[in-house]
Amino acid sequence: MTDFKPTSQYGQDEFAYRILGDRRDGTFLDIGSGWAYRDSNTASLEWIGWDGVCLDSGKDGTYNEWEWSTRKSQLLRKDALDLELWDIRWRGVINYLSLDVDESSLEALKVLMTEVGGYITFAVITIEHDQYRFGNDIRDGQREILSRAGYELLCPSVFPSEHWRGIVWEDWWVMPHLVAPELKEAVRGMSDASKILEALRKKSAEIACAACDPC
């Protein structure tokens, strides 16, 4: 198992990395990227060789020109609701989508799927719905859209840890044929982010050991 140093607040970056088999050359789209490094869901992935596009309006004061100048990935300073297909450099498969724009997450997802449908598929998605703040409507709308598009809700109603069990704030999805079955089965139906990551680290170590001769 390889070391990974997350920058995200609750392990979204490590989830994407581990569920894709400790992938070190992926691509990402980070909508609502926030700060360049602090609590970033993608800076850590960039450090190990991933490339991506980040999108954030900066209206909440998270934009720092110097910090972003040190990131490799492209930053688009625009609202998530103004996203266009041409903003995204890739077609086909993008390995990871992070969508985190608070109460606008459902509308942003609608815009995204309208723009990229038929052009881009995401292998892994972590999407904020803040059920603990906004109730079920945003969450249920997201689930309808993503299920209809063929995505699998692997880890529903994710919360940070047992201590923060009441803070149900995201769903973690995969495109079934783009993720190894043994990795999916290791965490299927789990909701505690800390335990999800623990299970994936264990499975990652098992896979690495099985590849050794001898182990």
C-alpha positions, -999 to 999 in steps of 0.1 A, spaced: 0 0 0 14 34 -9 14 64 14 -11 91 7 -12 126 24 -48 139 21 -55 176 20 -93 172 21 -113 178 53 -128 144 55 -110 121 31 -127 126 -2 -94 127 -20 -82 95 -4 -115 78 -13 -110 87 -49 -74 76 -48 -80 43 -30 -112 32 -48 -94 36 -81 -66 12 -69 -41 38 -56 -41 55 -90 -13 80 -95 -21 94 -130 -58 104 -129 -78 134 -139 -104 154 -119 -130 181 -121 -133 200 -88 -164 221 -87 -165 244 -57 -128 239 -51 -125 266 -24 -90 272 -11 -60 261 -32 -47 238 -5 -67 241 28 -95 214 28 -89 209 -9 -103 177 -23 -78 176 -51 -45 193 -42 -32 160 -28 -41 142 -60 -22 168 -80 9 162 -58 10 125 -69 6 132 -106 -31 138 -113 -42 167 -134 -75 186 -134 -97 216 -137 -109 235 -106 -139 258 -107 -148 283 -80 -163 318 -81 -142 329 -51 -172 348 -37 -168 333 -3 -133 347 1 -113 315 -6 -94 328 -36 -58 336 -31 -40 345 -63 -5 335 -51 -16 301 -37 -34 292 -69 -4 302 -90 14 273 -73 -12 248 -83 -7 229 -116 -43 225 -124 -63 251 -142 -86 273 -121 -118 288 -136 -132 316 -116 -168 313 -124 -200 302 -108 -209 265 -109 -242 273 -126 -223 289 -155 -202 258 -163 -200 249 -200 -187 218 -217 -159 238 -233 -145 246 -198 -134 210 -194 -103 199 -213 -112 162 -215 -138 140 -231 -145 104 -223 -136 93 -187 -126 117 -160 -115 98 -129 -129 120 -102 -156 146 -98 -158 166 -66 -190 187 -64 -193 209 -33 -213 241 -36 -236 239 -6 -272 245 -13 -265 250 -50 -252 214 -54 -284 200 -70 -287 229 -95 -250 226 -103 -254 189 -109 -283 195 -133 -261 220 -152 -232 197 -153 -251 166 -165 -269 187 -192 -235 200 -204 -214 168 -203 -240 141 -208 -229 120 -237 -194 135 -236 -179 127 -202 -183 99 -176 -169 102 -141 -154 71 -125 -158 84 -89 -180 112 -75 -182 128 -41 -211 152 -39 -223 174 -11 -260 176 -2 -257 187 35 -287 166 45 -281 176 81 -287 213 72 -311 212 42 -331 179 47 -337 153 20 -347 173 -11 -312 181 -25 -300 146 -17 -330 129 -33 -328 151 -64 -291 143 -68 -298 106 -64 -324 105 -90 -302 123 -116 -271 101 -109 -290 68 -107 -307 76 -140 -272 82 -155 -260 48 -145 -240 57 -114 -239 34 -83 -244 49 -49 -216 30 -32 -215 49 1 -247 67 10 -253 94 36 -217 98 45 -207 114 78 -171 122 90 -168 97 119 -187 81 147 -182 112 168 -199 133 141 -225 108 131 -252 135 129 -233 155 102 -246 136 72 -233 157 43 -223 138 12 -229 107 -10 -200 89 -26 -207 73 -61 -189 52 -87 -195 42 -123 -197 5 -118 -176 -7 -147 -148 17 -140 -140 5 -104 -126 -29 -94 -153 -51 -78 -131 -61 -48 -126 -25 -39 -163 -17 -42 -173 -47 -21 -148 -36 7 -169 -5 14 -204 -10 -2 -231 5 20 -207 21 45 -214 57 57 -187 65 82 -159 82 62 -132 72 87 -142 35 84 -145 37 47 -110 49 44 -97 24 69 -113 -5 49 -99 8 16 -64 11 31 -67 -25 43 -79 -37 10 -51 -18 -8 -25 -35 14 -41 -69 7 -39 -63 -30 -3 -51 -29 6 -81 -8 -11 -105 -32 10 -90 -60 42 -98 -42 61 -130 -48 65 -140 -21 43 -118 1 
